[in-house]
Amino acid sequence: MATPPDFTVGQVLTAAQMNAVGMWKTGSVTLTGQTTAQINDCFMADFDNYLLIYSIKGTSSGFYFRLSVGGVPNATANSYVQSGRYVGYPTVGAGDFNGSGDSFGLSFYSTFMNAGNLTIVAPFKAETTSFSGTYNSQNASVYTGGYHNQNTSYDGLYFYNTTATGMTGTISVIGINQ
């Protein structure tokens, strides 16, 4: 028998083999012109950490997310703390940004295709959730990180942009088996 993940047609997989899979898709959404999107039930007790992968375009302002419980996003003021370093935009060179607010930014301006990834640590646990990742957004590369300072167990994500411009693309959440 082949060793996973090299499965063969007709092979019967055991629970032990399936439990050894390193990553598991727990949720996704395809954006087809809407200004908001929700992925519910993507965080669970099976995983401590998650990878958020996205590629979107069509918004003339920032693209943000909030953690949610039962479909209700947490928009508590100053609860999302974020810092980072951007290279290339708005001027040639590099710059830093720091701040806190009611959401976590995933891009600045994304009228062009924008791609990124974010590691989300402990969203289902009732403790501080931390974030770390990178994205490319209209002539800029950004390295960002931060945390959400509410000790709440979250089960989903709410995405939005700050204008009424519809977005297109895909967003996936993947549980990391450690």
Secondary structure, DSSP 8 states (H G I E B T S, - for coil): ---TTS--TT----HHHHHT-SEEEEEEEEEEEESEEEE-S---TT-SEEEEEEEEE-BSS-EEEEEEETTEE---TT-EEEEEEEESSSSSSEEEEEEEESSEEEES-BSS-EEEEEEEE-SSSSS-EEEEEEEE-SS-EEEEEEEE-------EEEEEESSS--EEEEEEEEEE--
